[in-house]
Amino acid sequence: MSKVHNFSAGPGILPAEVLQQASEACINFDNLNLSLLEISHRSKNFEKVMDESRALVKELLGLNENYKILFLGGGASLQFAMVPYNLLRTDGTAGYINTGVWASKAIKEAKMIGNTLVVASSEDKKYTYIPKGFEIPDTLDYLHITSNNTIYGTQMQDFPKTKVPLVCDMSSDIFSRRVNGNDFELIYAGAQKNMGPAGATMIAVDERALGKTGRKMLSMLDYQVHIKGDSMYNTPPVFPIYVSMLTMKWLKKNGGIDWIEKVNNEKASTLYSEIDRNSMFVGTTAIEDRSKMNVTFIMHKPALESEFDKLAKEANLSGLRGHRDVGGYRASLYNALPLESVNALVEVMQAFEKKFA
Ligand SMILES: *Cc1c(COP(=O)(O)O)cnc(C)c1O
């Protein structure tokens, strides 16, 4: 089987050795002669997985002892509702920055729960940039931001400076670069972009922020209930948590965030340089806001797209088509994608230019 270069935006690429270990655990986990999929989540063996997963998240994000780590079902989309439900006081206001479809979905849910203020938006230019220079009222209960906009290919290069607690959807760039986790009251990320398979969402929350809304809480939507239950109030998504743990171990073993940030910088600059050099393509976002995870670009002559797709397929490049809202192309350069795959894409872009320019 020849190697496929997997640029999928999500669920995204995982390290080959992690997939190997995960498949082994499906047959014989921890030498129990039982599958990970058929043992109790309250067994010692799985409790160890949960503890190690939590410890790795704290280490990779540099979180202090006030933070609790949860792995819940429902996707990042459930967090769009759980965040305001747990952090927005019944007489308070939550602030949001609207940088794309995911942010707008978060806003839609927050509005159902309480007062919501959209502090800034880039909807006017189809979300091709990150808003800057806006005022943040310091009375907000929190400010919700999306660090990386998976669909459009924009990324916050730094975070708003404010006294207001920050809440961040890091679904598509978690563990991709150095951030100070303690700058955020809450961070959440669906696993399937840069951490593991679909089915688990990681939530890191400063416990001191909880229990202040004045609202009666449904148990399954209450972070405090899940914290009290050590993220096992009900049966947790055991397999996605296990694979996320393996991916975090892989990251740590290879040199952690410092290592991956360097690799990610190199991959992104290699591809953006080619987009800027190549006469057939143009990037779709403001240059200063370019994402290092999702690189979006279009063709000057869209009629040639099928020709490019043919070359890409011959070179075993997969998952390059842009999101239906943007069109063109999107190359997702998640942690597990090697530089070699970016080089393969660049070669195809160059061959394409030679043939059709
Ligand atoms: C994919 C994505 C989501 C939605 O995740 P689900 O797990 O499908 O609910 C939310 N936010 C961002 C930034 C994403 O990339």
PDBQT file of the ligand as one rigid body, heavy atoms in Angstrom, charges set to zero:
ROOT
HETATM    1  C1  LIG A 401     -14.957  21.069  14.271  1.00  0.00    +0.000 C 
HETATM    2  C2  LIG A 401     -15.097  22.249  15.163  1.00  0.00    +0.000 A 
HETATM    3  C3  LIG A 401     -16.177  22.381  16.065  1.00  0.00    +0.000 A 
HETATM    4  C4  LIG A 401     -17.307  21.375  16.131  1.00  0.00    +0.000 C 
HETATM    5  O1  LIG A 401     -16.900  20.200  16.687  1.00  0.00    +0.000 OA
HETATM    6  P1  LIG A 401     -17.906  18.969  16.925  1.00  0.00    +0.000 P 
HETATM    7  O2  LIG A 401     -17.071  18.076  17.767  1.00  0.00    +0.000 OA
HETATM    8  O3  LIG A 401     -18.251  18.421  15.588  1.00  0.00    +0.000 OA
HETATM    9  O4  LIG A 401     -19.097  19.476  17.645  1.00  0.00    +0.000 OA
HETATM   10  C5  LIG A 401     -16.195  23.483  16.896  1.00  0.00    +0.000 A 
HETATM   11  N1  LIG A 401     -15.238  24.420  16.840  1.00  0.00    +0.000 NA
HETATM   12  C6  LIG A 401     -14.197  24.337  15.991  1.00  0.00    +0.000 A 
HETATM   13  C7  LIG A 401     -13.156  25.400  15.999  1.00  0.00    +0.000 C 
HETATM   14  C8  LIG A 401     -14.095  23.247  15.127  1.00  0.00    +0.000 A 
HETATM   15  O5  LIG A 401     -13.064  23.163  14.275  1.00  0.00    +0.000 OA
ENDROOT
TORSDOF 0
